[in-house]
């Protein structure tokens, strides 16, 4: 999955212009209940302004509040001018980029603003990958790292008519054993299914229903 597939397009984004006052930006941040806003010069991306950034700059400005908020412009304290995405990046890579920041802008080769990717949206995709948004039975197990093991797992699931909600593997650098977490819909035959997994060489570590 690429960044562009989880991007919020510009027509759904809240933005401020570079010459808007900090008061205007703060009002929008509070009224829209968002943590950050792209700052644009017409359609060109020039940075991001956050509530935290406004408070931090005010604290360090030693300027009266009204003067600071009404005389300073959004562009004056915008950050991440050169830290943005272009849509072709693999979305997993954005998690580290967004670890300490709420959103990143997506721009084209001319820095024209296209949209944003937020930390919330990236985490939501990871939740979906683990099947957290749908009830079922989560089975954690290990398998010897040999060719065809995932195909064998799919074959067993098909035999028992299991509906796989999610399938995630770990330890891709381990040459001996791989951990697998699979979530399936709850069915009466779950014990027979897990017994077949064990008979086929998959070692069950944990089974949890949610």
C-alpha distance (Angstrom), angle and dihedral (degrees) to the residues before:
residue distance angle dihedral
X1 . . .
X2 3.76 . .
X3 3.79 130.9 .
X4 3.80 91.5 -110.1
X5 3.81 89.7 63.5
X6 3.83 92.3 62.8
X7 3.80 97.5 32.8
X8 3.79 118.5 123.7
X9 3.83 102.2 -131.8
X10 3.79 118.7 -123.7
X11 3.80 94.6 -108.2
X12 3.82 88.0 63.1
X13 3.81 95.2 44.8
X14 3.78 130.1 98.2
X15 3.81 110.2 -133.1
X16 3.79 141.0 167.2
X17 3.77 129.7 -145.8
X18 3.80 120.3 -115.7
X19 3.81 93.5 -110.4
X20 3.81 96.2 47.7
X21 3.79 113.9 116.7
X22 3.78 121.0 -108.1
X23 3.79 87.1 -115.1
X24 3.81 89.4 59.8
X25 3.80 90.4 48.7
X26 3.80 92.8 46.8
X27 3.80 91.6 48.8
X28 3.80 90.4 53.4
X29 3.80 93.3 45.7
X30 3.79 90.2 53.2
X31 3.80 98.8 40.1
X32 3.82 94.3 46.8
X33 3.83 92.5 39.4
X34 3.81 94.0 -132.3
X35 3.80 129.2 139.1
X36 3.78 99.3 -138.2
X37 3.80 143.9 15.1
X38 3.82 131.6 -153.2
X39 3.79 112.2 -120.4
X40 3.81 114.2 -140.0
X41 3.77 137.4 -171.5
X42 3.79 97.3 -149.9
X43 3.84 97.6 -53.2
X44 3.82 97.4 -23.6
X45 3.79 117.6 105.6
X46 3.82 112.8 -124.6
X47 3.81 103.5 165.4
X48 3.79 147.0 -63.1
X49 3.78 129.5 -81.8
X50 3.81 122.8 -156.8
X51 3.77 135.9 -171.2
X52 3.80 88.9 -117.4
X53 3.81 90.3 51.8
X54 3.79 91.7 53.1
X55 3.80 92.8 49.5
X56 3.80 93.1 45.1
X57 3.79 93.5 49.8
X58 3.79 91.9 46.5
X59 3.81 90.9 51.3
X60 3.81 90.5 52.5
X61 3.80 96.0 41.1
X62 3.83 99.3 71.3
X63 3.81 85.5 -149.4
X64 3.81 127.4 131.4
X65 3.79 110.8 -93.2
X66 3.81 98.6 -117.4
X67 3.79 92.5 45.9
X68 3.79 91.7 48.6
X69 3.81 94.9 48.0
X70 3.80 96.9 43.1
X71 3.80 102.3 38.2
X72 3.78 101.5 39.8
X73 3.82 117.7 79.2
X74 3.80 128.3 -137.9
X75 3.80 91.7 -113.4
X76 3.83 90.3 56.6
X77 3.79 93.2 71.3
X78 3.82 101.9 21.9
X79 3.82 115.5 131.0
X80 3.81 136.9 -168.0
X81 3.80 92.1 49.2
X82 3.80 90.2 153.7
X83 3.78 98.4 28.0
X84 3.78 108.1 88.1
X85 3.80 143.0 117.2
X86 3.79 131.5 -115.4
X87 3.79 99.9 -155.3
X88 3.81 100.8 -108.4
X89 3.82 95.0 85.8
X90 3.82 119.6 109.5
X91 3.79 105.4 -104.0
X92 3.83 94.9 -130.8
X93 3.80 88.8 67.3
X94 3.79 90.8 61.4
X95 3.81 92.5 66.7
X96 3.80 93.0 77.8
X97 3.81 91.1 42.4
X98 3.80 89.9 54.1
X99 3.80 96.8 40.7
X100 3.80 92.8 103.7
X101 3.80 101.0 17.4
X102 3.82 130.4 62.9
X103 3.81 101.1 -137.1
X104 3.79 147.1 0.3
X105 3.77 128.5 -149.2
X106 3.81 123.3 -121.3
X107 3.81 114.2 -143.1
X108 3.80 139.1 170.5
X109 3.80 126.9 -119.1
X110 3.81 90.2 -79.5
X111 3.85 93.3 50.3
X112 3.80 90.6 -107.3
X113 3.78 107.3 158.7
X114 3.82 113.8 -110.3
X115 3.80 103.6 166.9
X116 3.80 144.0 -70.3
X117 3.77 140.4 -86.5
X118 3.79 114.7 -147.2
X119 3.78 131.0 -156.6
X120 3.81 88.6 -122.3
X121 3.81 92.4 57.2
X122 3.81 92.9 48.4
X123 3.81 92.3 49.8
X124 3.79 89.6 47.0
X125 3.80 89.4 57.0
X126 3.79 90.5 52.7
X127 3.80 89.3 49.9
X128 3.79 88.7 52.8
X129 3.81 91.3 49.3
X130 3.81 89.1 56.8
X131 3.80 92.2 44.9
X132 3.79 92.8 -119.2
X133 3.79 93.7 147.2
X134 3.80 95.4 60.8
X135 3.82 128.6 57.7
X136 3.77 118.6 -118.9
X137 3.79 145.3 109.9
X138 3.80 118.6 -59.8
X139 3.81 114.8 -151.3
X140 3.80 120.3 -169.0
X141 3.79 117.2 -166.4
X142 3.77 143.7 148.5
X143 3.76 131.3 -124.2
X144 3.75 134.8 -169.3
X145 3.80 107.8 -105.1
X146 3.79 101.3 -111.3
X147 3.78 132.5 135.7
X148 3.78 115.1 -83.8
X149 3.81 99.5 20.4
X150 3.80 95.1 122.5
X151 3.80 89.4 46.9
X152 3.81 89.2 51.9
X153 3.81 89.8 49.6
X154 3.81 90.5 51.9
X155 3.80 90.3 48.1
X156 3.81 92.2 54.2
X157 3.80 91.9 46.1
X158 3.80 90.2 50.5
X159 3.80 91.3 49.1
X160 3.80 91.0 55.7
X161 3.82 92.2 41.0
X162 3.80 90.8 -120.2
X163 3.79 117.7 173.4
X164 3.82 105.3 -139.7
X165 3.80 110.9 -146.5
X166 3.80 95.6 -178.5
X167 3.79 140.4 -8.3
X168 3.80 123.2 -164.4
X169 3.80 128.3 173.5
X170 3.80 129.5 -160.4
X171 3.81 138.0 -168.7
X172 3.78 95.8 48.6
X173 3.82 89.0 167.2
X174 3.80 94.3 52.2
X175 3.80 109.9 98.8
X176 3.82 95.0 -164.5
X177 3.80 112.2 41.1
X178 3.79 133.3 18.9
X179 3.81 125.0 -163.2
X180 3.78 116.7 -138.1
X181 3.79 130.1 -169.1
X182 3.78 115.3 -164.0
X183 3.78 127.0 179.3
X184 3.80 119.5 -159.2
X185 3.77 135.1 175.3
X186 3.79 113.5 -90.6
X187 3.82 112.2 -98.2
X188 3.82 134.0 164.5
X189 3.81 91.1 -112.4
X190 3.83 95.7 62.3
X191 3.82 92.9 113.6
X192 3.81 92.1 51.9
X193 3.79 89.8 46.8
X194 3.82 94.5 51.8
X195 3.83 90.4 43.5
X196 3.81 89.0 55.7
X197 3.80 89.9 49.0
X198 3.80 90.8 54.3
X199 3.82 92.1 45.5
X200 3.81 87.4 53.8
X201 3.80 93.5 54.8
X202 3.79 101.3 -93.1
X203 3.81 110.6 132.1
X204 3.81 111.1 -142.9
X205 3.80 113.1 -138.5
X206 3.78 102.3 173.3
X207 3.80 142.3 -8.2
X208 3.80 121.3 -159.4
X209 3.77 132.0 173.1
X210 3.80 121.7 -150.3
